[in-house]
Each structure stands twice: as C-alpha cells, then as structure tokens.
Amino acid sequence: MFEDKFKIWQRGKVVRKFFSSFRYSVQNFFAKNEYPEYTIFSILAIITGASVGLAAVLFHKLIQFFEYFFFDLILNEILFIGIGVVIVIPIIGMLLQSLMIYLFPKTAKRKGVIDVIKAVSTRGGYIPFRTTLFHALAPVISIGSGGTVGPEGPAAQIGGGVASKLGQLFDLSDQRKRMFTAAGAGAAISAVFNTPLGGIFFALEVVLLNDFHTATFSALILASVTASVISRIFLGNTPAFQFTDAGVGPYENFYLFLILGILAGILSLLFIRYSSVIRDLFHKHLKAKYPQWALMSVVGLLVGVSGFFHPEIFGIGYETINKLLNGQTAWQLALILLVLKFILVPLILSSGGFGGIFAPSLFMGASFGYLFAVVLQVFFGIDVNVTTYVLVGMGAMLGGINSIPISAILIIFEMTKDYAFILPLMLAVVMSSMIVQWKLKGTITAKHLEEEGFEISSGRDTAILKSLTVSEAMKRDIFMVKANLPVPSLISQLVENPHNVVYTTDNNDKIIGVITDNEIMPIITEYDTLSKMLVANDIARSEVTIVSESDNLDFVFKIMGKGSMHQFPVKSDDGQISGIIRRQDVISAYNKATMKMNVKDSFATELRTLNQSKGSKVADGYSIIEHTIPRAFIGKSVIDLKFRNTYGLEILMVKHKRSVLSEETNERVTIPSTDYKFTSDDLLVLFGSDEKIEEFKEKYY
C-alpha cells in the first residue's frame, strides 16, 4: 500500500516539476523581453479564450458522442424488446449520475455558474481542476441520455475552471485569477452560442455581479472573441437557430410585445417558484427518506415516459426550437412541450441531475411566444409574424428566469443579426426581468447564493468595505454636552470646538439627542429672544443612530445613504461611547484598503520571492517586508490582534512552509481574512511606512 502511494507521489512530483519549470520559463520569457504589462495581459487573455474555446468544442463533441452512444448504439442493441425501451435510456443516465455523486459527493455539490461566482468572489478565482473534469463529464451523460436540460451552465463552469487552472499555472495574483476565471466563463458562453457580446455581458451580469472594471472588460472581450473564433473554426459558422423572416410589424402593435414581456415575466416567476418548491421537497424531505439513486431513477422514468410519447422533449431541444421558429409545429404540441419542460427540468436538477437552465429557458420561451402568436391570430384576428414572437419569447424567458436582461438581449440579437428586431426584444426582455426582480427583490443568482448562506453583494467595493470594521476607521473623540446646558453656553462651546455636530446626554452620559447646523441656524435669527429660554435638549433631534466598533463599514455606509446624517457615535463592546465615525473616515479607510490591494497585485510576483532581510521598496518612505511570525501571534486572529490599529501596518499575505514526505518544501500563499488564525509555520508579508516597519522589527526581533 505504501509503495503504491509512493509511486503516485513520485508521478505527481514529476508533473509538479514540469509545470513549475513551464511557469518559470514563461515568466522568464516575459521578463527578458520586457513586454509592457498590457501586452502580457492581452496575451494571457487570448490564451485563456483559445483554451476555453477548445474545451467548449470538446464538450460539444462529448454531448454528441453520448447522444450517439445512448440513442444509437445501446438503443439499437436492445430495440428488439420494443420501441418502449427508449424509456430506459434516461433511467440509465440518471443512475450513472447518481453513481458519480456517490463516489465524489463533495465535488458533485459544486454545480454550475453558482460555484464559479463563489470561486471568483470568495476563493480568489480558484477552482480545483478535478471539479472542472467532473462537471464536464456529468452533464454530457445527463444530456446525452435524454435529460431535458441545457449545456450552457456546465459550459460556463468548464470555461471558468480551465481559466482558473491557467491562472494557477502562470502564477497570477488573486485579482488576475478572479478576472480570468470570469473571462473563461463568459468565453464559454460565447463559444456555445457563438455570441461574443452575449458572453462578455454574461460574465459581467452573472459571474462578476455587475462589478465593472476597465481591465476586466478588456480580458472579457479578448477571451470571448477568441473562444468564438475557435468555436466557429471547429463547429462551423452556422447559427444554432435558423429562420427566414422576422418582421416586427407596424409600430402601433408594439404594445403586444409589452404584453408578451409581462406574461413571460409572470411565467418565469412561476417557474422559479415551482423550482424552489421542488428543490425544498427533495432536499428537506425526499432525500432524507429515500436513497438518491432511487429518486433519480423515478425522475429518469418520468423523462423516459414523456420522451416515449413526445421525443422532442429529449436533450437540449434546439431542433424543436427551429421548428417553432419556422411555424412547423402544431399549437397543441407546443403547449404540451412547454408544460413538460416546465415540470421536468426542476425535477431533474433537484433530484441530483446535472445541466443548465439556459436552453430550457429558450425552449419554454419559444413555445410560449409561438402560442402567444397563435392566440393573437386565431382569437383576435391580428396578423403577426410568428417567428418574431418566438424570438422575443425566447429572450424574455431567458432574461426573466436567469436575471440576465442585457445578456439575453445581446444573445438573441447576435443570433438574428437584425437591428430592426432590437426594439421589441428590449421591450419584452426588460419588462420580464423587471417583474421577476421586483417580486424576488433581487436577482435569482443572489437569491440562490443567500439560500446557500453566501452574502455576496455587488463586487469588489462592497467586499473591501465589509472587510473593514468601524474600530479601524473611527475617530476617538466626540463632542457631547449635557441635555440641560443653556443654549448660550452651547453656542460658546461650538465656536471654540472643531466639531460641528453635538450630542446631548442625560445624567448617566447616555446619548439622547443630536444637534447640527440645521438646528442651530433657526435660533440665531431670534437669538436675543430665545437663547435665555432654551437648553440644548430643546433644540436637539431625538433620533440618533449609534453604531458599534465591531460593525463593518459597508453596513455604516448603507445607513449613511438612507438618511441625512454623515456621522454617527460609536460604542465600544462594553456599551460606552468611544468616538465617532464620519463619511470621510469611511472613504479614507476604503482608499487605504484599495491601495493595499493594488500594491499587492502590482507586486504579486515580487511578494512571492521577497527577500526577508532586505524587503522591497514601494515608494519613498514605504516598503514591503517579510517577517517571521512572532510567538505572541500564534493562535490569534487578525481581528484579535487589531493589527492595523496596533501596528499601523497592512498584512498583504501570509506564506506557509509545508514539507512533502520530508524531501522538499512547498510554499503556499494565503490572503488572510479578519478571522484567520496564525500558526507557527507562517511568514508575514507586511506593507507600511518605513518608520512603522522599523518599530515592528525592533519589537519582534
């Protein structure tokens, strides 16, 4: 047993050495030729796009292979039993997926785009490569065996995983890894749909949660365009959806597209609600009583029976969408397929099956748009272009169910390449998305993240503010007076005091009111009459918001945005007033934290090869150093030490030394969170003024 493990370790050691050598060669090449930063960045983005494009092509071919394997090879072998044997194929596919879940339960849980978002937002863009491989194989088994789900979500996860692995190989900083992981996910959508703009805005809307930065946008463009080119080379330039005419009709009938958007929004909301109910049913009740393989087999049986009567329900369904676009489907069949897709997709995904909901959204939207057009023609006698309403329905359902209005518009627009079509499409998609987000009070992606216990808001700015506490930004002085202080005395103190906000206190020094210029100015005009009659509490406002030292700055900033006050009193853990926090204090703390992140990313390579004795000069009076962990720090967290306040330094990263079978030492790097606890193997990488660095060195020499 030990010999087998040793052989595996030896092979892994060879692979690690190869990639380490490859990474060093690439970095050395760039360093020798002194390429500009943007050139290196662009080359990496193109490499990412090309790699993701090839992965998307392979994914597409695998789906075709498994469809051939299940519905040609296996079906032909057992067809002598009867045509009804087609019912068994989805059951076999679900059983294979349940076996994969049983063998790799942790990896199986990292499903779809949600895992890419979590990787980008919380794991520095890191996605284990085994996760990428697992979620490349499981969906092709699901779709290839007739599962009525889509390939786009898994493709985005594969693209993000490939980009993440490249980021690890090139030893990119966490910020760059996040950027390229998101670009990889967008590039995969670009390759699958052959819509570069749709892929770019998918990454921005979904993966990056609308966190826009210029450098990120450049990476998205280069990667998406490259992936789309690769896809066209290997899969051809024929669009997935083909139709002859999509006239929009007279402008006075545009209100019909508005109605279609509203109805599509309601249908999207019903689908989301139904999916949530089914998910809760499986996760909270059925999976606790029955084995997963049994539940998945039952769902596979339902898919098989549905496919026996209506084979159009099997797989992705693009062929059926094309028939709807060209008016080659009876309205009765369109209605049946809409109902079946609506019911089966959540059952497959909630029971444990793998796949995405982009293609089902398009399928349901096409069916609904087709039925809407038929109703207008038959019952209201309105002559409409069925193809146009099918396309608008596709965009409206895609945008509504997935909360991606811009991506939905661009994906459908790039498929049609007809600018005249953009107005009704925008109208319906925006209306559908607005209804869904209004009822959900946010996007479906944010809702799913909240259900899993993740509070990921709109990007980097929020993340920075949440990482900082009030105690790190507050001022330790506050202007307080007794509530019964006469107004003349109050004004005298205001003149002499630098503060322009006064807090009134009772006899127990508890804050009971606040006085600003708005309260002072009205009595100035009647000073002689009123001043002798009033005390401080007579003019104070009683609504006072008090925050705690442990509150994060994102919370404080949001409260400031809801009211007119730009500063709040701060209380310590023992309930005593300890200072104030002002808007400018929050902004200053944010700017310092941003500078730290920028310094860390700019010196990413240097930080990993830092010379402990000399450090690295960043600017006049500021340096980065590496320092062994002081004994007093071991077992304590960053927040326990109140590091910024106590030492005036920033911890950029923590290096760890770990030995592998006592033969070589590998180093890994962590960006510590506030609750990270230090160990004896840690090395601190610190940034700050030379003066503070010297003080730290002297104290912990």
C-alpha positions, 0 to 999 in steps of 0.5 A: 500500500505504501509503495503504491502511494509512493509511486503516485507521489513520485508521478505527481512530483514529476508533473509538479516539476514540469509545470513549475519549470513551464511557469518559470520559463514563461515568466522568464520569457516575459521578463527578458523581453520586457513586454509592457504589462498590457501586452502580457495581459492581452496575451494571457487573455487570448490564451485563456479564450483559445483554451476555453474555446477548445474545451467548449468544442470538446464538450460539444463533441462529448454531448454528441458522442453520448447522444450517439452512444445512448440513442444509437448504439445501446438503443439499437442493441436492445430495440428488439424488446420494443420501441418502449425501451427508449424509456430506459435510456434516461433511467440509465443516465440518471443512475450513472449520475447518481453513481458519480455523486456517490463516489465524489459527493463533495465535488458533485455539490459544486454545480454550475455558474453558482460555484464559479461566482463563489470561486471568483468572489470568495476563493480568489478565482480558484477552482480545483481542476478535478471539479472542472473534469467532473462537471464536464463529464456529468452533464454530457451523460445527463444530456446525452441520455435524454435529460431535458436540460441545457449545456450552457451552465456546465459550459460556463463552469468548464470555461471558468475552471480551465481559466482558473487552472491557467491562472494557477499555472502562470502564477497570477495574483488573486485579482488576475485569477478572479478576472480570468476565471470570469473571462473563461466563463463568459468565453464559454458562453460565447463559444456555445452560442457563438455570441461574443457580446452575449458572453462578455455581458454574461460574465459581467451580469452573472459571474462578476455581479455587475462589478465593472472594471476597465481591465476586466472588460478588456480580458472579457472581450479578448477571451470571448472573441477568441473562444468564438473564433475557435468555436466557429473554426471547429463547429462551423459558422452556422447559427444554432437557430435558423429562420427566414423572416422576422418582421416586427410589424407596424409600430402601433402593435408594439404594445403586444410585445409589452404584453408578451414581456409581462406574461413571460415575466409572470411565467418565469416567476412561476417557474422559479417558484415551482423550482424552489418548491421542488428543490425544498421537497427533495432536499428537506424531505425526499432525500432524507427518506429515500436513497438518491439513486432511487429518486433519480431513477423515478425522475429518469422514468418520468423523462423516459415516459414523456420522451416515449410519447413526445421525443422532442422533449429529449436533450437540449431541444434546439431542433424543436426550437427551429421548428417553432421558429419556422411555424412547423409545429402544431399549437397543441404540441407546443403547449404540451412541450412547454408544460413538460419542460416546465415540470421536468427540468426542476425535477431533474436538477433537484433530484441530483441531475446535472445541466443548465437552465439556459436552453430550457429557458429558450425552449419554454420561451419559444413555445410560449411566444409561438402560442402567444402568436397563435392566440393573437391570430386565431382569437383576435384576428391580428396578423403577426409574424410568428417567428418574431414572437418566438424570438422575443419569447425566447429572450424574455424567458431567458432574461426573466428566469436567469436575471440576465436582461442585457445578456439575453438581449445581446444573445438573441440579437447576435443570433438574428443579426437584425437591428430592426428586431432590437426594439421589441426584444428590449421591450419584452426582455426588460419588462420580464426581468423587471417583474421577476426582480421586483417580486424576488427583490433581487436577482435569482443568482443572489437569491440562490447564493443567500439560500446557500448562506453566501452574502455576496453583494455587488463586487469588489467595493462592497467586499473591501468595505465589509472587510473593514470594521468601524474600530479601524476607521473611527475617530476617538473623540466626540463632542457631547454636552449635557441635555440641560446646558443653556443654549448660550453656553452651547453656542460658546462651546461650538465656536471654540470646538472643531466639531460641528455636530453635538450630542446631548446626554442625560445624567448617566452620559447616555446619548439622547439627542443630536444637534447640527447646523440645521438646528442651530441656524433657526435660533440665531435669527431670534437669538436675543429672544430665545437663547435665555429660554432654551437648553440644548435638549430643546433644540436637539433631534431625538433620533440618533443612530449609534453604531458599534466598533465591531460593525463593518463599514459597508453596513455604516455606509448603507445607513449613511445613504438612507438618511441625512446624517454623515456621522454617527457615535460609536460604542465600544463592546462594553456599551460606552461611547468611544468616538465617532465615525464620519463619511470621510473616515469611511472613504479614507479607510476604503482608499487605504484598503484599495491601495493595499490591494493594488500594491499587492497585485502590482507586486504579486510576483515580487511578494512571492520571492521577497527577500526577508532581510532586505524587503522591497521598496514601494515608494519613498518612505514605504516598503514591503517586508517579510517577517517571521511570525512572532510567538505572541501571534500564534493562535490569534486572529487578525481581528484579535490582534487589531493589527492595523490599529496596533501596528499601523501596518497592512498584512498583504499575505501570509506564506506557509512552509509545508514539507512533502514526505520530508524531501522538499518544501512547498510554499503556499500563499494565503490572503488572510481574512479578519478571522484567520488564525496564525500558526507557527509555520507562517511568514508575514508579508507586511506593507507600511511606512518605513518608520512603522516597519522599523518599530515592528522589527525592533519589537519582534526581533 
